[in-house]
Amino acid sequence: MEVGTFAFIQDQEKRILMVKDVTRQQLWTLPGGGVDFKELVPDALIREVKEETSLDINVGGLLGIFSQQKTPGIVILFSVKVIGGILSPNETETSTCEYFTIEQLSKMKEEIKPAQWSMIHQVNSSKVFPIFNSFSV
């Protein structure tokens, strides 16, 4: 079973940080990725966010654990605080990284990975429960 972990990062204006993935259909996603063998989930999130955005983070609270029937595995979503670094894509994994309002994201749903949009929408609408959630895609 695969385990992924993603960061829900908001700036002072409550905009959400998204990255455009160069390897997966060029769609926008939350920063994050797979947990390597013998790697702790928070360490994987710190590594993935650094690789994709050049930001240093503190992993905050658990926002949800997600799964879907068509794909084996789980995704763990955390609230994250930026503590350093300068926002910049690394260009081997991400072509760009930007903050968006929820209104902007809702207008560009076709450009966002569906499972990622589902997580964002559930967190934004307070319909997420920390223990178990499903992707509504």
C-alpha positions in Angstrom: 0.0 0.0 0.0 1.3 3.4 -0.9 1.2 6.3 1.5 1.3 9.9 0.4 1.5 13.1 2.5 0.5 16.6 1.5 0.8 20.1 3.0 -2.1 22.5 3.4 -0.2 25.8 3.5 -1.9 29.2 3.7 -0.3 32.6 3.7 -1.4 35.6 5.8 -4.2 36.3 3.3 -5.5 32.7 3.6 -4.4 31.8 0.1 -3.5 28.2 -0.5 -0.1 27.1 -1.8 -0.2 25.0 -4.9 2.5 23.5 -7.1 2.4 22.6 -10.8 3.8 19.1 -11.2 6.0 18.6 -14.2 5.6 14.8 -14.2 1.9 14.2 -13.7 -0.2 15.7 -16.4 1.0 19.2 -15.5 -1.8 19.6 -13.0 -1.8 21.7 -9.9 -1.5 19.9 -6.6 -0.8 20.6 -3.0 2.9 20.3 -2.1 3.8 16.7 -1.0 4.3 13.2 -2.2 5.1 9.7 -1.3 6.5 8.4 1.9 9.7 6.4 1.4 10.4 3.0 3.0 11.4 3.5 6.7 10.7 7.2 6.5 8.5 8.9 9.1 5.4 10.6 7.6 6.3 14.1 9.0 9.9 13.7 7.7 8.5 12.8 4.3 6.3 15.9 4.2 9.2 18.2 5.2 11.4 16.6 2.5 8.7 16.8 -0.2 7.8 20.4 0.5 11.5 21.4 0.5 12.1 19.6 -2.8 9.1 21.1 -4.5 9.0 24.7 -3.1 12.4 25.3 -1.4 10.4 26.2 1.8 11.2 25.0 5.3 8.2 24.0 7.3 6.8 22.9 10.6 4.2 20.1 10.3 1.1 21.1 12.2 -2.1 19.3 12.9 -3.6 16.4 11.1 -6.4 17.6 8.7 -7.4 14.2 7.4 -6.6 10.8 6.1 -8.1 10.1 2.7 -8.5 7.0 0.5 -10.5 5.9 -2.5 -11.8 2.6 -3.8 -10.1 2.8 -7.2 -6.6 3.3 -5.9 -4.9 1.3 -3.1 -3.2 3.6 -0.6 -3.9 6.5 1.7 -3.1 10.2 1.7 -2.4 12.1 4.9 -3.1 15.8 4.9 -1.5 18.1 7.4 -1.8 21.8 8.2 1.7 23.3 7.8 3.5 26.5 8.8 6.3 28.0 6.7 9.3 28.8 8.9 11.9 29.7 6.3 13.2 29.5 2.7 12.2 31.4 -0.4 9.3 30.1 -2.5 10.8 28.7 -5.7 10.1 25.6 -7.8 12.9 23.1 -8.2 12.0 22.5 -11.9 12.7 18.7 -11.8 9.4 18.1 -10.0 7.6 21.4 -10.1 7.4 24.0 -12.8 5.9 26.7 -10.6 4.4 27.3 -7.2 1.8 29.9 -6.4 -0.7 30.9 -3.7 -4.4 31.0 -4.8 -7.6 32.1 -3.1 -10.3 29.4 -2.8 -12.3 31.4 -5.3 -9.5 31.2 -7.9 -9.0 27.5 -7.3 -12.7 26.8 -7.7 -12.6 28.5 -11.2 -9.6 26.3 -12.2 -10.8 22.9 -11.0 -10.0 21.3 -14.4 -6.3 22.2 -13.9 -6.1 20.6 -10.4 -5.7 16.9 -9.7 -9.3 15.8 -8.8 -8.3 14.1 -5.5 -6.4 17.2 -4.5 -9.4 19.5 -5.3 -11.5 17.1 -3.2 -9.2 17.5 -0.2 -9.0 21.3 -0.6 -12.8 21.6 -0.9 -13.4 19.4 2.1 -11.0 21.3 4.3 -12.3 24.6 3.1 -15.9 23.6 3.7 -15.1 22.0 7.1 -16.4 18.7 5.9 -13.2 16.9 6.7 -12.8 14.7 9.7 -9.2 13.8 10.9 -9.7 10.1 11.0 -11.1 9.0 7.6 -12.3 10.7 4.5 -12.8 9.6 0.9 -12.0 11.5 -2.2 -15.2 12.6 -3.8 -14.1 12.4 -7.4 
